[in-house]
Amino acid sequence: MGDVEIRRSRKRTRTVRAYREGDKTIVLMPAHLSRPEEERHVRSLIERLERREKRVRPSDDELLDRAAALSREWLEGRAVPASVRWVSNQNSRWGSCTSAEGSIRLSDRLKGMPEWVVDYVLLHELAHLIEANHSSRFWALIEAFPQTERAKGFLEGVSWQRR
Ligand SMILES: [Zn+2]
């Protein structure tokens, strides 16, 4: 866990909140809380954050299971991934694959993003195991997935913010 920065606000009356900013965790609190109250809040907020992040940070094995399930559900099981893993050296792309090996790599920048976004990127790469290019046949493969447009918009928004 990185540094925790507590920001106290006189305007904030009751609500406490925590979020990540890079490696740092920012905790927003009302100014009047006592030390023990503050510590209790920080602990429970961070626990909650970590639980939430864990849910969308599956291990490589869990990713492979998820990919197999997505393939069954949306691609009639036609994409058969041999391996799926997180990589940290992929800054310009969210996912990539090597169809000859059936291997899929996901950028770890996706960690912490909503599950349906990670699912979309996984499904996108699975579809590339069947169709290499972004042809109309490629898009037809994943068009039934209900979150395609929403996930594309979400990822474009993230890319734009980080420019
Ligand atoms: Zn693609």
Backbone and ligand atoms as CSV (ligand in chain L), in Angstrom:
chain,resi,resn,atom,element,x,y,z
A,1,MET,N,N,0.839,-1.194,0.000
A,1,MET,CA,C,0.000,0.000,0.000
A,1,MET,C,C,0.875,1.246,0.000
A,2,GLY,N,N,0.514,2.237,-0.815
A,2,GLY,CA,C,1.299,3.473,-0.898
A,2,GLY,C,C,0.987,4.416,0.259
A,3,ASP,N,N,1.341,5.673,0.092
A,3,ASP,CA,C,1.104,6.664,1.131
A,3,ASP,C,C,-0.380,6.986,1.258
A,4,VAL,N,N,-0.755,7.370,2.459
A,4,VAL,CA,C,-2.116,7.827,2.687
A,4,VAL,C,C,-2.063,9.313,3.024
A,5,GLU,N,N,-2.833,10.079,2.297
A,5,GLU,CA,C,-2.873,11.510,2.589
A,5,GLU,C,C,-4.268,11.870,3.077
A,6,ILE,N,N,-4.343,12.451,4.252
A,6,ILE,CA,C,-5.648,12.800,4.808
A,6,ILE,C,C,-5.911,14.279,4.548
A,7,ARG,N,N,-7.018,14.559,3.920
A,7,ARG,CA,C,-7.399,15.960,3.679
A,7,ARG,C,C,-8.622,16.286,4.520
A,8,ARG,N,N,-8.426,17.219,5.448
A,8,ARG,CA,C,-9.535,17.582,6.333
A,8,ARG,C,C,-10.206,18.841,5.817
A,9,SER,N,N,-11.516,18.810,5.886
A,9,SER,CA,C,-12.254,19.960,5.364
A,9,SER,C,C,-13.304,20.410,6.371
A,10,ARG,N,N,-13.336,21.705,6.607
A,10,ARG,CA,C,-14.348,22.254,7.501
A,10,ARG,C,C,-15.731,22.215,6.862
A,11,LYS,N,N,-15.737,22.245,5.539
A,11,LYS,CA,C,-17.024,22.235,4.844
A,11,LYS,C,C,-17.656,20.849,4.868
A,12,ARG,N,N,-16.793,19.837,4.900
A,12,ARG,CA,C,-17.287,18.476,4.920
A,12,ARG,C,C,-17.851,18.221,6.313
A,13,THR,N,N,-19.097,17.799,6.422
A,13,THR,CA,C,-19.658,17.643,7.754
A,13,THR,C,C,-19.682,16.192,8.218
A,14,ARG,N,N,-20.185,15.304,7.417
A,14,ARG,CA,C,-20.288,13.931,7.885
A,14,ARG,C,C,-19.518,12.934,7.031
A,15,THR,N,N,-19.549,13.139,5.724
A,15,THR,CA,C,-19.097,12.051,4.868
A,15,THR,C,C,-17.576,11.929,4.822
A,16,VAL,N,N,-17.134,10.673,4.843
A,16,VAL,CA,C,-15.716,10.392,4.639
A,16,VAL,C,C,-15.614,9.625,3.318
A,17,ARG,N,N,-14.485,9.791,2.664
A,17,ARG,CA,C,-14.362,9.172,1.346
A,17,ARG,C,C,-12.887,8.905,1.081
A,18,ALA,N,N,-12.603,7.848,0.340
A,18,ALA,CA,C,-11.203,7.565,-0.011
A,18,ALA,C,C,-11.127,7.188,-1.473
A,19,TYR,N,N,-10.052,7.600,-2.120
A,19,TYR,CA,C,-9.829,7.177,-3.508
A,19,TYR,C,C,-8.337,7.156,-3.792
A,20,ARG,N,N,-7.965,6.501,-4.856
A,20,ARG,CA,C,-6.555,6.393,-5.234
A,20,ARG,C,C,-6.185,7.501,-6.190
A,21,GLU,N,N,-4.983,8.031,-6.010
A,21,GLU,CA,C,-4.456,8.990,-6.968
A,21,GLU,C,C,-3.043,8.515,-7.257
A,22,GLY,N,N,-2.879,7.752,-8.335
A,22,GLY,CA,C,-1.591,7.100,-8.582
A,22,GLY,C,C,-1.326,6.103,-7.468
A,23,ASP,N,N,-0.169,6.200,-6.833
A,23,ASP,CA,C,0.178,5.269,-5.756
A,23,ASP,C,C,-0.354,5.733,-4.409
A,24,LYS,N,N,-0.882,6.940,-4.394
A,24,LYS,CA,C,-1.326,7.519,-3.130
A,24,LYS,C,C,-2.796,7.243,-2.886
A,25,THR,N,N,-3.163,7.169,-1.618
A,25,THR,CA,C,-4.572,7.073,-1.260
A,25,THR,C,C,-4.972,8.386,-0.593
A,26,ILE,N,N,-5.965,9.015,-1.139
A,26,ILE,CA,C,-6.450,10.275,-0.584
A,26,ILE,C,C,-7.693,9.992,0.247
A,27,VAL,N,N,-7.706,10.480,1.470
A,27,VAL,CA,C,-8.881,10.308,2.325
A,27,VAL,C,C,-9.441,11.689,2.659
A,28,LEU,N,N,-10.702,11.871,2.359
A,28,LEU,CA,C,-11.362,13.143,2.659
A,28,LEU,C,C,-12.187,12.991,3.935
A,29,MET,N,N,-12.007,13.907,4.872
A,29,MET,CA,C,-12.716,13.809,6.153
A,29,MET,C,C,-13.176,15.179,6.632
A,30,PRO,N,N,-14.207,15.171,7.452
A,30,PRO,CA,C,-14.571,16.430,8.115
A,30,PRO,C,C,-13.450,16.828,9.071
A,31,ALA,N,N,-13.323,18.115,9.343
A,31,ALA,CA,C,-12.199,18.594,10.165
A,31,ALA,C,C,-12.336,18.237,11.642
A,32,HIS,N,N,-13.557,17.997,12.097
A,32,HIS,CA,C,-13.768,17.903,13.546
A,32,HIS,C,C,-13.561,16.522,14.156
A,33,LEU,N,N,-13.219,15.524,13.353
A,33,LEU,CA,C,-13.123,14.163,13.900
A,33,LEU,C,C,-11.943,14.021,14.861
A,34,SER,N,N,-12.132,13.169,15.862
A,34,SER,CA,C,-11.028,12.905,16.789
A,34,SER,C,C,-10.042,11.943,16.142
A,35,ARG,N,N,-8.826,11.882,16.682
A,35,ARG,CA,C,-7.807,10.967,16.151
A,35,ARG,C,C,-8.302,9.530,16.032
A,36,PRO,N,N,-8.838,8.958,17.137
A,36,PRO,CA,C,-9.282,7.552,17.031
A,36,PRO,C,C,-10.380,7.368,15.986
A,37,GLU,N,N,-11.286,8.331,15.912
A,37,GLU,CA,C,-12.347,8.241,14.896
A,37,GLU,C,C,-11.741,8.244,13.496
A,38,GLU,N,N,-10.780,9.141,13.335
A,38,GLU,CA,C,-10.122,9.273,12.055
A,38,GLU,C,C,-9.436,7.968,11.656
A,39,GLU,N,N,-8.689,7.394,12.606
A,39,GLU,CA,C,-7.975,6.144,12.321
A,39,GLU,C,C,-8.929,5.019,11.961
A,40,ARG,N,N,-10.038,4.984,12.675
A,40,ARG,CA,C,-11.024,3.934,12.412
A,40,ARG,C,C,-11.561,4.094,10.982
A,41,HIS,N,N,-11.883,5.328,10.612
A,41,HIS,CA,C,-12.404,5.583,9.268
A,41,HIS,C,C,-11.382,5.221,8.194
A,42,VAL,N,N,-10.135,5.655,8.411
A,42,VAL,CA,C,-9.099,5.384,7.412
A,42,VAL,C,C,-8.978,3.888,7.197
A,43,ARG,N,N,-8.921,3.138,8.309
A,43,ARG,CA,C,-8.762,1.695,8.186
A,43,ARG,C,C,-9.913,1.077,7.393
A,44,SER,N,N,-11.134,1.441,7.740
A,44,SER,CA,C,-12.254,0.777,7.062
A,44,SER,C,C,-12.394,1.239,5.607
A,45,LEU,N,N,-12.074,2.503,5.345
A,45,LEU,CA,C,-12.150,2.978,3.953
A,45,LEU,C,C,-11.126,2.258,3.083
A,46,ILE,N,N,-9.927,2.077,3.609
A,46,ILE,CA,C,-8.886,1.418,2.820
A,46,ILE,C,C,-9.213,-0.053,2.613
A,47,GLU,N,N,-9.761,-0.688,3.656
A,47,GLU,CA,C,-10.178,-2.076,3.492
A,47,GLU,C,C,-11.223,-2.201,2.395
A,48,ARG,N,N,-12.151,-1.259,2.395
A,48,ARG,CA,C,-13.222,-1.304,1.398
A,48,ARG,C,C,-12.648,-1.103,-0.016
A,49,LEU,N,N,-11.729,-0.131,-0.135
A,49,LEU,CA,C,-11.074,0.108,-1.432
A,49,LEU,C,C,-10.369,-1.152,-1.925
A,50,GLU,N,N,-9.636,-1.791,-1.015
A,50,GLU,CA,C,-8.867,-2.968,-1.406
A,50,GLU,C,C,-9.769,-4.121,-1.817
A,51,ARG,N,N,-10.882,-4.271,-1.092
A,51,ARG,CA,C,-11.836,-5.327,-1.467
A,51,ARG,C,C,-12.381,-5.061,-2.855
A,52,ARG,N,N,-12.731,-3.795,-3.113
A,52,ARG,CA,C,-13.313,-3.450,-4.407
A,52,ARG,C,C,-12.301,-3.678,-5.527
A,53,GLU,N,N,-11.036,-3.311,-5.263
A,53,GLU,CA,C,-10.019,-3.471,-6.307
A,53,GLU,C,C,-9.711,-4.932,-6.569
A,54,LYS,N,N,-9.763,-5.734,-5.516
A,54,LYS,CA,C,-9.456,-7.141,-5.670
A,54,LYS,C,C,-10.446,-7.796,-6.623
A,55,ARG,N,N,-11.681,-7.389,-6.494
A,55,ARG,CA,C,-12.712,-7.973,-7.360
A,55,ARG,C,C,-12.404,-7.772,-8.827
A,56,VAL,N,N,-11.793,-6.645,-9.177
A,56,VAL,CA,C,-11.515,-6.399,-10.587
A,56,VAL,C,C,-10.028,-6.565,-10.900
A,57,ARG,N,N,-9.284,-7.247,-10.015
A,57,ARG,CA,C,-7.883,-7.544,-10.299
A,57,ARG,C,C,-7.649,-9.035,-10.232
A,58,PRO,N,N,-8.263,-9.761,-11.143
A,58,PRO,CA,C,-8.100,-11.209,-11.085
A,58,PRO,C,C,-6.656,-11.621,-11.396
A,59,SER,N,N,-6.285,-12.787,-10.916
A,59,SER,CA,C,-4.969,-13.344,-11.234
A,59,SER,C,C,-4.969,-13.825,-12.686
A,60,ASP,N,N,-3.782,-14.210,-13.201
A,60,ASP,CA,C,-3.691,-14.714,-14.570
A,60,ASP,C,C,-4.582,-15.946,-14.773
A,61,ASP,N,N,-4.597,-16.843,-13.771
A,61,ASP,CA,C,-5.431,-18.045,-13.886
A,61,ASP,C,C,-6.911,-17.688,-13.965
A,62,GLU,N,N,-7.298,-16.728,-13.134
A,62,GLU,CA,C,-8.697,-16.308,-13.150
A,62,GLU,C,C,-9.044,-15.646,-14.480
A,63,LEU,N,N,-8.059,-14.910,-15.043
A,63,LEU,CA,C,-8.281,-14.292,-16.355
A,63,LEU,C,C,-8.520,-15.346,-17.423
A,64,LEU,N,N,-7.744,-16.420,-17.356
A,64,LEU,CA,C,-7.896,-17.488,-18.351
A,64,LEU,C,C,-9.281,-18.129,-18.242
A,65,ASP,N,N,-9.727,-18.369,-17.006
A,65,ASP,CA,C,-11.077,-18.921,-16.811
A,65,ASP,C,C,-12.136,-17.967,-17.348
A,66,ARG,N,N,-11.936,-16.689,-17.054
A,66,ARG,CA,C,-12.891,-15.675,-17.499
A,66,ARG,C,C,-12.940,-15.637,-19.034
A,67,ALA,N,N,-11.756,-15.702,-19.654
A,67,ALA,CA,C,-11.681,-15.679,-21.117
A,67,ALA,C,C,-12.404,-16.881,-21.711
A,68,ALA,N,N,-12.210,-18.035,-21.110
A,68,ALA,CA,C,-12.867,-19.241,-21.620
A,68,ALA,C,C,-14.384,-19.086,-21.512
A,69,ALA,N,N,-14.845,-18.520,-20.398
A,69,ALA,CA,C,-16.285,-18.327,-20.209
A,69,ALA,C,C,-16.832,-17.326,-21.229
A,70,LEU,N,N,-16.086,-16.243,-21.471
A,70,LEU,CA,C,-16.536,-15.234,-22.447
A,70,LEU,C,C,-16.591,-15.840,-23.848
A,71,SER,N,N,-15.612,-16.661,-24.166
A,71,SER,CA,C,-15.579,-17.310,-25.477
A,71,SER,C,C,-16.811,-18.210,-25.652
A,72,ARG,N,N,-17.124,-18.970,-24.596
A,72,ARG,CA,C,-18.304,-19.844,-24.655
A,72,ARG,C,C,-19.577,-19.018,-24.825
A,73,GLU,N,N,-19.650,-17.918,-24.056
A,73,GLU,CA,C,-20.890,-17.161,-24.031
A,73,GLU,C,C,-21.129,-16.359,-25.308
A,74,TRP,N,N,-20.044,-15.752,-25.862
A,74,TRP,CA,C,-20.241,-14.815,-26.962
A,74,TRP,C,C,-19.646,-15.272,-28.294
A,75,LEU,N,N,-18.764,-16.254,-28.260
A,75,LEU,CA,C,-18.099,-16.658,-29.507
A,75,LEU,C,C,-18.299,-18.149,-29.794
A,76,GLU,N,N,-19.325,-18.701,-29.214
A,76,GLU,CA,C,-19.628,-20.127,-29.369
A,76,GLU,C,C,-18.410,-20.997,-29.081
A,77,GLY,N,N,-17.564,-20.529,-28.229
A,77,GLY,CA,C,-16.373,-21.292,-27.838
A,77,GLY,C,C,-15.321,-21.405,-28.936
A,78,ARG,N,N,-15.458,-20.592,-29.990
A,78,ARG,CA,C,-14.525,-20.731,-31.124
A,78,ARG,C,C,-13.131,-20.203,-30.812
A,79,ALA,N,N,-13.033,-19.242,-29.914
A,79,ALA,CA,C,-11.709,-18.761,-29.520
A,79,ALA,C,C,-11.245,-19.591,-28.329
A,80,VAL,N,N,-10.088,-20.212,-28.483
A,80,VAL,CA,C,-9.584,-21.057,-27.407
A,80,VAL,C,C,-8.252,-20.487,-26.910
A,81,PRO,N,N,-8.307,-19.672,-25.873
A,81,PRO,CA,C,-7.069,-19.059,-25.395
A,81,PRO,C,C,-6.196,-20.079,-24.655
A,82,ALA,N,N,-4.893,-20.054,-24.950
A,82,ALA,CA,C,-3.967,-20.949,-24.249
A,82,ALA,C,C,-3.447,-20.278,-22.980
A,83,SER,N,N,-3.287,-18.960,-23.041
A,83,SER,CA,C,-2.834,-18.256,-21.845
A,83,SER,C,C,-3.331,-16.817,-21.880
A,84,VAL,N,N,-3.588,-16.301,-20.711
A,84,VAL,CA,C,-3.950,-14.894,-20.586
A,84,VAL,C,C,-3.136,-14.351,-19.429
A,85,ARG,N,N,-2.464,-13.233,-19.661
A,85,ARG,CA,C,-1.719,-12.679,-18.516
A,85,ARG,C,C,-1.671,-11.164,-18.547
A,86,TRP,N,N,-1.452,-10.615,-17.362
A,86,TRP,CA,C,-1.272,-9.181,-17.218
A,86,TRP,C,C,0.145,-8.818,-17.637
A,87,VAL,N,N,0.294,-7.694,-18.323
A,87,VAL,CA,C,1.636,-7.194,-18.613
A,87,VAL,C,C,1.704,-5.718,-18.228
A,88,SER,N,N,2.906,-5.280,-17.873
A,88,SER,CA,C,3.040,-3.895,-17.430
A,88,SER,C,C,3.757,-3.028,-18.459
A,89,ASN,N,N,4.187,-3.653,-19.570
A,89,ASN,CA,C,4.992,-2.893,-20.545
A,89,ASN,C,C,4.178,-2.463,-21.759
A,90,GLN,N,N,2.867,-2.425,-21.600
A,90,GLN,CA,C,2.010,-2.155,-22.736
A,90,GLN,C,C,1.281,-0.841,-22.502
A,91,ASN,N,N,1.885,0.246,-22.966
A,91,ASN,CA,C,1.305,1.539,-22.624
A,91,ASN,C,C,0.370,2.112,-23.666
A,92,SER,N,N,0.516,1.677,-24.909
A,92,SER,CA,C,-0.335,2.282,-25.924
A,92,SER,C,C,-1.550,1.411,-26.234
A,93,ARG,N,N,-1.517,0.164,-25.785
A,93,ARG,CA,C,-2.658,-0.701,-26.073
A,93,ARG,C,C,-3.219,-1.308,-24.799
A,94,TRP,N,N,-4.515,-1.586,-24.812
A,94,TRP,CA,C,-5.154,-2.183,-23.638
A,94,TRP,C,C,-4.950,-3.684,-23.626
A,95,GLY,N,N,-4.872,-4.250,-24.825
A,95,GLY,CA,C,-4.714,-5.695,-24.901
A,95,GLY,C,C,-4.021,-6.059,-26.194
A,96,SER,N,N,-3.447,-7.236,-26.239
A,96,SER,CA,C,-2.862,-7.712,-27.489
A,96,SER,C,C,-2.888,-9.234,-27.463
A,97,CYS,N,N,-2.689,-9.825,-28.625
A,97,CYS,CA,C,-2.693,-11.281,-28.645
A,97,CYS,C,C,-1.764,-11.804,-29.723
A,98,THR,N,N,-1.345,-13.043,-29.552
A,98,THR,CA,C,-0.587,-13.750,-30.579
A,98,THR,C,C,-1.434,-14.950,-30.953
A,99,SER,N,N,-2.066,-14.853,-32.128
A,99,SER,CA,C,-3.079,-15.871,-32.414
A,99,SER,C,C,-2.465,-17.250,-32.643
A,100,ALA,N,N,-1.225,-17.292,-33.179
A,100,ALA,CA,C,-0.594,-18.601,-33.405
A,100,ALA,C,C,-0.458,-19.382,-32.088
A,101,GLU,N,N,-0.183,-18.651,-31.008
A,101,GLU,CA,C,-0.019,-19.317,-29.705
A,101,GLU,C,C,-1.298,-19.293,-28.872
A,102,GLY,N,N,-2.247,-18.513,-29.300
A,102,GLY,CA,C,-3.458,-18.361,-28.498
A,102,GLY,C,C,-3.201,-17.619,-27.198
A,103,SER,N,N,-2.184,-16.761,-27.208
A,103,SER,CA,C,-1.875,-16.042,-25.964
A,103,SER,C,C,-2.411,-14.620,-26.020
A,104,ILE,N,N,-2.949,-14.199,-24.897
A,104,ILE,CA,C,-3.534,-12.869,-24.776
A,104,ILE,C,C,-2.842,-12.144,-23.637
A,105,ARG,N,N,-2.535,-10.874,-23.873
A,105,ARG,CA,C,-1.935,-10.046,-22.824
A,105,ARG,C,C,-2.823,-8.837,-22.576
A,106,LEU,N,N,-3.040,-8.536,-21.315
A,106,LEU,CA,C,-3.818,-7.351,-20.959
A,106,LEU,C,C,-2.919,-6.373,-20.227
A,107,SER,N,N,-3.050,-5.103,-20.574
A,107,SER,CA,C,-2.276,-4.073,-19.886
A,107,SER,C,C,-2.733,-3.960,-18.440
A,108,ASP,N,N,-1.786,-3.892,-17.526
A,108,ASP,CA,C,-2.221,-3.801,-16.124
A,108,ASP,C,C,-2.800,-2.427,-15.783
A,109,ARG,N,N,-2.806,-1.531,-16.765
A,109,ARG,CA,C,-3.535,-0.269,-16.544
A,109,ARG,C,C,-5.041,-0.509,-16.443
A,110,LEU,N,N,-5.466,-1.715,-16.870
A,110,LEU,CA,C,-6.895,-2.044,-16.760
A,110,LEU,C,C,-7.287,-2.442,-15.344
A,111,LYS,N,N,-6.271,-2.752,-14.530
A,111,LYS,CA,C,-6.588,-3.188,-13.167
A,111,LYS,C,C,-7.307,-2.074,-12.428
A,112,GLY,N,N,-8.345,-2.444,-11.731
A,112,GLY,CA,C,-9.126,-1.450,-11.005
A,112,GLY,C,C,-10.251,-0.847,-11.826
A,113,MET,N,N,-10.273,-1.163,-13.120
A,113,MET,CA,C,-11.381,-0.656,-13.944
A,113,MET,C,C,-12.592,-1.579,-13.773
A,114,PRO,N,N,-13.779,-1.088,-14.152
A,114,PRO,CA,C,-14.970,-1.937,-13.972
A,114,PRO,C,C,-14.835,-3.263,-14.725
A,115,GLU,N,N,-15.453,-4.271,-14.170
A,115,GLU,CA,C,-15.361,-5.616,-14.713
A,115,GLU,C,C,-15.791,-5.696,-16.177
A,116,TRP,N,N,-16.858,-4.940,-16.519
A,116,TRP,CA,C,-17.363,-5.024,-17.894
A,116,TRP,C,C,-16.365,-4.422,-18.890
A,117,VAL,N,N,-15.502,-3.531,-18.422
A,117,VAL,CA,C,-14.474,-2.972,-19.307
A,117,VAL,C,C,-13.387,-4.030,-19.563
A,118,VAL,N,N,-12.955,-4.682,-18.478
A,118,VAL,CA,C,-11.949,-5.745,-18.624
A,118,VAL,C,C,-12.517,-6.870,-19.496
A,119,ASP,N,N,-13.785,-7.206,-19.274
A,119,ASP,CA,C,-14.438,-8.235,-20.095
A,119,ASP,C,C,-14.427,-7.854,-21.570
A,120,TYR,N,N,-14.711,-6.590,-21.839
A,120,TYR,CA,C,-14.727,-6.152,-23.234
A,120,TYR,C,C,-13.347,-6.326,-23.878
A,121,VAL,N,N,-12.294,-5.908,-23.169
A,121,VAL,CA,C,-10.949,-6.014,-23.747
A,121,VAL,C,C,-10.585,-7.494,-23.958
A,122,LEU,N,N,-10.955,-8.324,-23.000
A,122,LEU,CA,C,-10.699,-9.757,-23.138
A,122,LEU,C,C,-11.426,-10.323,-24.368
A,123,LEU,N,N,-12.697,-9.971,-24.468
A,123,LEU,CA,C,-13.497,-10.486,-25.584
A,123,LEU,C,C,-12.937,-9.978,-26.912
A,124,HIS,N,N,-12.509,-8.721,-26.934
A,124,HIS,CA,C,-11.912,-8.128,-28.134
A,124,HIS,C,C,-10.692,-8.960,-28.582
A,125,GLU,N,N,-9.823,-9.271,-27.615
A,125,GLU,CA,C,-8.629,-10.049,-27.967
A,125,GLU,C,C,-8.988,-11.487,-28.354
A,126,LEU,N,N,-9.996,-12.036,-27.688
A,126,LEU,CA,C,-10.461,-13.377,-28.067
A,126,LEU,C,C,-10.940,-13.390,-29.508
A,127,ALA,N,N,-11.663,-12.334,-29.885
A,127,ALA,CA,C,-12.173,-12.260,-31.252
A,127,ALA,C,C,-11.014,-12.169,-32.249
A,128,HIS,N,N,-9.906,-11.548,-31.823
A,128,HIS,CA,C,-8.728,-11.481,-32.702
A,128,HIS,C,C,-8.097,-12.859,-32.919
A,129,LEU,N,N,-8.352,-13.792,-32.020
A,129,LEU,CA,C,-7.849,-15.147,-32.254
A,129,LEU,C,C,-8.584,-15.768,-33.444
A,130,ILE,N,N,-9.767,-15.236,-33.744
A,130,ILE,CA,C,-10.555,-15.743,-34.876
A,130,ILE,C,C,-10.342,-14.862,-36.108
A,131,GLU,N,N,-10.399,-13.552,-35.917
A,131,GLU,CA,C,-10.219,-12.580,-37.004
A,131,GLU,C,C,-9.079,-11.637,-36.633
A,132,ALA,N,N,-8.007,-11.657,-37.392
A,132,ALA,CA,C,-6.826,-10.879,-37.006
A,132,ALA,C,C,-7.070,-9.370,-37.103
A,133,ASN,N,N,-7.768,-8.940,-38.133
A,133,ASN,CA,C,-7.908,-7.499,-38.378
A,133,ASN,C,C,-9.247,-6.957,-37.901
A,134,HIS,N,N,-9.311,-5.628,-37.830
A,134,HIS,CA,C,-10.576,-4.997,-37.450
A,134,HIS,C,C,-11.504,-4.898,-38.650
A,135,SER,N,N,-11.814,-6.015,-39.226
A,135,SER,CA,C,-12.692,-6.053,-40.396
A,135,SER,C,C,-14.138,-6.043,-39.925
A,136,SER,N,N,-15.055,-5.942,-40.877
A,136,SER,CA,C,-16.465,-5.982,-40.482
A,136,SER,C,C,-16.794,-7.341,-39.864
A,137,ARG,N,N,-16.096,-8.378,-40.323
A,137,ARG,CA,C,-16.329,-9.704,-39.730
A,137,ARG,C,C,-15.900,-9.722,-38.265
A,138,PHE,N,N,-14.797,-9.005,-37.986
A,138,PHE,CA,C,-14.328,-8.914,-36.601
A,138,PHE,C,C,-15.402,-8.266,-35.714
A,139,TRP,N,N,-15.875,-7.081,-36.132
A,139,TRP,CA,C,-16.854,-6.370,-35.305
A,139,TRP,C,C,-18.163,-7.143,-35.185
A,140,ALA,N,N,-18.496,-7.893,-36.240
A,140,ALA,CA,C,-19.716,-8.702,-36.165
A,140,ALA,C,C,-19.607,-9.758,-35.068
A,141,LEU,N,N,-18.373,-10.241,-34.841
A,141,LEU,CA,C,-18.177,-11.267,-33.809
A,141,LEU,C,C,-18.560,-10.765,-32.425
A,142,ILE,N,N,-18.233,-9.490,-32.146
A,142,ILE,CA,C,-18.452,-9.018,-30.768
A,142,ILE,C,C,-19.629,-8.060,-30.645
A,143,GLU,N,N,-20.373,-7.929,-31.722
A,143,GLU,CA,C,-21.439,-6.929,-31.690
A,143,GLU,C,C,-22.552,-7.331,-30.713
A,144,ALA,N,N,-22.694,-8.613,-30.481
A,144,ALA,CA,C,-23.749,-9.048,-29.561
A,144,ALA,C,C,-23.428,-8.724,-28.101
A,145,PHE,N,N,-22.162,-8.536,-27.798
A,145,PHE,CA,C,-21.779,-8.233,-26.415
A,145,PHE,C,C,-22.342,-6.864,-26.041
A,146,PRO,N,N,-23.211,-6.815,-25.024
A,146,PRO,CA,C,-23.978,-5.581,-24.795
A,146,PRO,C,C,-23.134,-4.374,-24.376
A,147,GLN,N,N,-21.930,-4.595,-23.856
A,147,GLN,CA,C,-21.152,-3.465,-23.328
A,147,GLN,C,C,-20.122,-2.930,-24.311
A,148,THR,N,N,-20.114,-3.402,-25.549
A,148,THR,CA,C,-19.056,-3.008,-26.482
A,148,THR,C,C,-18.938,-1.491,-26.623
A,149,GLU,N,N,-20.032,-0.840,-26.971
A,149,GLU,CA,C,-19.951,0.606,-27.225
A,149,GLU,C,C,-19.595,1.378,-25.963
A,150,ARG,N,N,-20.200,0.955,-24.858
A,150,ARG,CA,C,-19.973,1.636,-23.593
A,150,ARG,C,C,-18.497,1.486,-23.171
A,151,ALA,N,N,-17.963,0.284,-23.333
A,151,ALA,CA,C,-16.566,0.044,-22.927
A,151,ALA,C,C,-15.608,0.808,-23.827
A,152,LYS,N,N,-15.901,0.859,-25.135
A,152,LYS,CA,C,-15.044,1.626,-26.045
A,152,LYS,C,C,-15.023,3.093,-25.626
A,153,GLY,N,N,-16.204,3.616,-25.307
A,153,GLY,CA,C,-16.293,5.001,-24.860
A,153,GLY,C,C,-15.535,5.230,-23.559
A,154,PHE,N,N,-15.668,4.296,-22.645
A,154,PHE,CA,C,-14.978,4.393,-21.354
A,154,PHE,C,C,-13.462,4.457,-21.565
A,155,LEU,N,N,-12.941,3.555,-22.395
A,155,LEU,CA,C,-11.479,3.488,-22.608
A,155,LEU,C,C,-10.973,4.707,-23.373
A,156,GLU,N,N,-11.767,5.188,-24.306
A,156,GLU,CA,C,-11.370,6.414,-25.013
A,156,GLU,C,C,-11.286,7.581,-24.032
A,157,GLY,N,N,-12.256,7.641,-23.120
A,157,GLY,CA,C,-12.251,8.695,-22.113
A,157,GLY,C,C,-10.993,8.633,-21.235
A,158,VAL,N,N,-10.625,7.426,-20.839
A,158,VAL,CA,C,-9.431,7.247,-19.997
A,158,VAL,C,C,-8.191,7.674,-20.779
A,159,SER,N,N,-8.084,7.263,-22.040
A,159,SER,CA,C,-6.920,7.617,-22.858
A,159,SER,C,C,-6.817,9.128,-23.012
A,160,TRP,N,N,-7.970,9.759,-23.206
A,160,TRP,CA,C,-7.994,11.183,-23.419
A,160,TRP,C,C,-7.513,11.934,-22.172
A,161,GLN,N,N,-7.979,11.462,-21.009
A,161,GLN,CA,C,-7.582,12.099,-19.744
A,161,GLN,C,C,-6.100,12.008,-19.486
A,162,ARG,N,N,-5.476,10.927,-19.970
A,162,ARG,CA,C,-4.068,10.686,-19.647
A,162,ARG,C,C,-3.129,11.223,-20.706
A,163,ARG,N,N,-3.663,11.891,-21.708
A,163,ARG,CA,C,-2.799,12.419,-22.769
A,163,ARG,C,C,-1.785,13.395,-22.209
L,1,ZN,ZN,ZN,-8.240,-4.991,-31.880
